[in-house]
Amino acid sequence: MWRKLQILAACRPRSLCTAPGATIFALSSGRGRCGVAVIRTSGPASHQALRSLTAPRALPRARRASLRLLCDPRSGAPLDRALVLWFPGPQSFTGEDCAEFHVHGGPAVVSGVLQALSSVPGLRPAQAGEFTRRAFAHGKLSLPEVEGLADLIHAETEAQRRQALRQLEGELGQLSHSWAETLTKALAHVEAYIDFAEDDNLEEGVLEQADQEVQALEVALGAHLQDARRGQRLRSGVHVVVTGPPNAGKSSLVNLLSQKPVSIVSSEPGTTRDVLETPVDLAGFPVLLSDTAGLREGVGAVEQEGVRRARERLEQADLVLAVLDASDLAAPTSREFLDTVMAPLVSQDPRGSSQRLLLVLNKCDLLPAEGPHPQPWSHPHLLLSCLTREGLDGLLGALRKELAVVCGDPSTGPPLLTRARHRHHLQCCLDALGHYKQAGDLALAAEALRIARRHLTQLTGGGGSEEILDVIFRDFCVGK
Amino acid sequence: MFPLRARGLRVAASLSRQHLPSARLSGDGAAPGCPHFDVVVVGGGHAGTEAAAAAARCGSRTLLLTHRADTIGQMSCNPSFGGIGKGHLMREVDALDGLCSRICDQSGVHYKVLNRRKGPAVWGLRAQIDRKLYKQNMQREILSTPLLTVQEGAVEDLILTEPEPGHAGKCRVRGVVLVDGSTVHAESVVLTTGTFLRGLVVIGLEMHPAGRLGDQPSVGLAQTLEKLGFVVGRLKTGTPPRLARDSIDFSVLKAQTPDDPSVPFSFLSETVWIKPEDQLPCHLTHTNPRVDAIILENLHLNSHVRETTKGPRYCPSIESKVLRFPNRMHQVWLEPEGLDSDLVYPQGLSVTLPAELQEKMITCIRGLEKARVVQPGYGVQYDYLDPRQITPSLETRLVQRLFFAGQINGTTGYEEAAAQGVIAGVNASLRVRCRPPFIVSRTEGYIGVLIDDLTTHGTSEPYRMFTSRAEFRLSLRPDNADSRLTFRGYKDAGCVSQQRYDRAAWMKTSLEEGLSALESIEFSSTKWKKLVPQASISTSRSDPVRALDVLKYEEVDMELLAQAVPDPLAKYTECRELAERLKIEASYESVLLHQQEEIKEVQRDEALQLPEDLDYMSVTDVSLSHEVREKLHFSRPQTIGAASRIPGVTPAAIVNLLKFVKATQQRQAVTNGPPRTAPHSHDASKRQEL
């Protein structure tokens, strides 16, 4: 990265150095099925980004849409023919230099452009709310606008958090955590050597050991980055999780919605034990539908594991479809579900979570034809019979509305974005590890490790300097 | 009311006669009513002396109140100043025209820069100091400072009145009440009570109330603060026994010699007062299993170690080292206490065993077989106030115009205390004159890191500075503390002398000129190879190479480069410091550029100010979780930057807070005209141009 920075320094006019901060980029359109996706950048290197991707053409005229061929600056491979816009600051959304790429909305194109941007020196993926904060800092937002946007950002953060959870629960998550741990330890040992070695007796070989660990990490990261291109299956789409007490008809609903027998259906409670995923097209939106085990306590070990997985999946849902047996609302399992699962979901500050919820009362065919409809909860509900398909149209209508809300969020196109973030941070981490070896002095070497660690902890969380001190005082007897 | 300057001198004269009746110092009985000062500083330790001197430099009539005037400038623990991280703080204190660095350049007996081989960003300036000389020199400095008066007396209580409108706080301090019932009125008060708040000295199973061995603790003041609603915590620290020099066999121990030439602490010192050959050596010895055995067998006689009060993890007693890392040889440095002192300080042997067992333990150690313990080691337990209750200007949130500095805020170390002292003194003075506070950001100095860490995170153990705490370590170097802080100290605080300002300005201009000269000289790599054959320049590069890039090679310095290109580089080698600083700037150039960008992102967030009086627990029109509310309520971050550093405060919460920033900006726009920008951004951008 330093090498890149040197190049950057050489080709940037001096005056631009005073423009604040790094340049950020993000997908700023929704992730519904759309013809055009908009990718935005903000910051001093925006023109650099625009030129790198549209080379050899000059910058387009300010605030005028121009049609350009986008190419990957590293390989020269064409990515898409797209509309590009150039907004020199301060007349832009954030007040900084901004660029916009309106590309064709397919995942491959979007992913390609995001990765191309990440390779431009000085650019990094935006953090949640960062565009807004920059706009605010430059006086581009009025007070009511800030208030409106705060909720949006909250949703964005929540969506990113859930997306990160999805990514991190798997193998990649475990890997990232173990890498971060190794790196924290290596850095702590180098820091201990700087802050204490001179007149404390650190054990021999502290630095050598750190060197070895960094080298091993470099190999592991390098191999992973080589591999990741083929590896990770992209689980795109809105995550809709079907949940409820046992035997409420969750699997029947999944089968009904996906129009194929995804799950085994039986009248026996606890039939579904693992999480079953199926990608479906619901009302025109890409959806990943998950069938989960019925939530109840005190059953066999296998089913308990199923329940644990179900709860975990619930955490990651964009939209929760809660299913209850309309004819059996008084049953203990139904009551328990309402109290322990629904209550927390509903009582959340409506703005405190962007998780959406639909309550479905299944088996309405078993209800007496006349008489009051059951009212299990203050939350509005839909009546449905998976058997007779009564109420299906109503459910699909409600789903369409909810999905439109979820997909309408700008910048929640996570799967692509998250993957781009992952690659970006892992690559930067790897670059920094390379600088560790070449560094002229130990302070520079430690700086390389700090940068590397900062990139990894962007993926795993944590990363404060107090953690480093904890390791130092755990591993060494220092101080006088 | 007082002929201040003359008064200070008279006290100086009295002090040189060693013992003096306190009546000579206080009040003179001449003043009817009670005396009145702009700033009263309570305590004469490292925080107190810096605070009093800084307030006086800023032009405030200042009173330093201390239990005993003859303990002003006393080094209560180790006979050394500086080190890694701590040396950084001293350079910054000096850049703000503080005292300790200059005094150390006049009082050291062994100067040594640590971490020489690890890069200039982490060089640790350090020296063994002659305790007696330091105290004498400090007292002379304090007593000759214009506008500064010294008075002996123990403070028992604070005078409080209704709060002034427009500021947070439930009351306002108007002065102090002394133990004898007399009062001193003040516009601002700085408390630097060290370990004296309910101080308790512990040796073995004996405990007695004392701030330091032989000195009375402050109990009344501690009660007053608690009654006011301050959250009080308890910390402990310790000090090793002192040994008789003539009872130690140095001949069997490894000696450490000082640097030649000595590197002074102060930007104003060309050199130190003593030649390298006249300086004293330190010696190294180690503990052994017999020491471990004595400690482990006698834990039941050692109440300090068993207490649950938090001690520092990094300045551990020998007991905790043995308990946590058994079966190791632990280092013990034998440090001279002064040129004509008979005492030796065994650094690393902080211990609270009963006195007779301390001697038994010490005589197990190589070189110390016949050592005599002159004063036993002891532990101190004392009150500190949760530093999240103070603002980054070190003013308390509860009591207007009351400032805290030093161990009262939970820190340990002379340098940490001195750094807070300067900031508290400057701000106490600025507050009196209704000027905006002087806040050092963590992007500008270790002082900023220290205060930001304390005020946003608090501390549960005595806080000590490490370079690993500074995220912008490569930018916050000992060599450039003046370009980071002296200009702001001069313009925004008014605590910097013209002489220092001129010198820093000359250095800044010379550095800028030198760097642009180095950037403009470009030759092919082949030509450089011929000009500077010592450097391992690769000739495969076809593009022209700047002189600045050649200077980056480890084996190249300005001397060498100036021999190759005398015009225009020769003139930049005339000043050794300038030549050295150019070399440092060159070696870190590319990384610094990267760091400047990050610094700007942080500074942008620090320019966004949150309202002082926001009640986070009750604001309704904003969605913040209860947990986040509690954290914000307790730490009361002043800026978005500080808020984002509180663990658990999410990006979404930060964006939610932006609307309050907007509200503040609008309010300020109404009352003060244009909104205030970050005080440091101006200088930071100048630094960038370097």
Interface residues (C-beta under 8 A of the other chain):
Chain A: M1 W2 L5 Q6 A9 C17 T18 P20 G21 A22 Q127 A128 G129 T132 R133 F136 A137 L143 V146 E147 L149 A150 D151 I153 H154 T157 E158 E191 Y193 I194 D195 F196 E198 D199 D200 N201 D349 R351 G352 G440 D441 L442 A443 L444 A446 E447 R450 G464 S465 E466 I468 L469 I472 F473 C477 V478 G479 K480
Chain B: N78 I84 G85 L114 N115 R117 K118 G119 P120 A121 V122 G124 P312 R313 Y314 C315 P316 K321 R324 F325 R328 M329 H330 Q331 W333 Q347 G348 S350 H457 F466 T467 S468 R469 E471 R473 L474 K552 E554 S587 Y588 S590 V591 L593 H594 Q596 E597 E598 K600 E601 Q603 R604 D605 A607 L608 D621 V622 S623 S625 P647 T650 P651 A652 I654 V655 N656 L658 K659 V661 K662 A663 Q666 S685 Q688
